[in-house]
């Protein structure tokens, strides 16, 4: 977009800051602030960029009539300004002026100023809709196809072609699908190669780590051999025999103590039995002697009384 030389009272950095503030106000729907600042900025700078920004703020605030009147009196020096003026004319139903802003004067096709610009596909789409409104379906279909050729994601152009009866989504988006499939097929071997390379690298790193760091079992064996040397078999056998001898002695001592306790108990029982027998015989003999003395016991009791 062409730009006039800015005046001395404002430099390029300051103008860039003002434009950023205006776009920020538009982003957060503060249209009145954006319009006021854009108007002051355009009156100060008076460039094609400031003119476009001022008209753009008016159109965003749905003040299309004001934007139309602003641009009608100016020279449409850039493709962006011409497209914005045609947009205002189309929505104000001024189709003839919109067509004149977009196409070549003597031919029903887009003006050359839109070629190889970011506005080209959108200008084709808008001109297609203008041709629909003016009753020229063939020219509208041609412009719609050109718009889709420039931008396959133009849903408005596809809808216009479908309304005209010439739109076939399968045919229109065949090229897009082939491009997508080719891109996917091209990415697959790259990803597989990258994954294989990554796996190889990880395997190499693992092998190197194994070589550098010994296993834990080997470390334990080395520690045992360093701090606790192995004993000979003869020493181990002698130690086991000594332990078995101690166990046998303890078992034999236990058997002897049990036998002695049993024999002592039997002799004690026999002695007790003989003592009991002697006591019984002595008591019987005493009772027999008392009964043989002559006087009955009842009589003795009477005498005592």
LINSUL-V877996 format. One record per helix or strand of 3 or more residues. SS is the DSSP state (h for helix, s for strand). FROM is the first residue (numbers start at 0). TO is the last residue. If there is no record, write none. Layout:
BEGIN
ss: [SS SS]
from: [FROM FROM]
to: [TO TO]
END
This chain:
BEGIN
ss: [h h h h h h h h h h h h h h h]
from: [11 30 47 63 78 94 111 119 136 154 168 173 215 232 296]
to: [26 44 59 71 90 101 113 132 149 163 171 211 226 290 303]
END
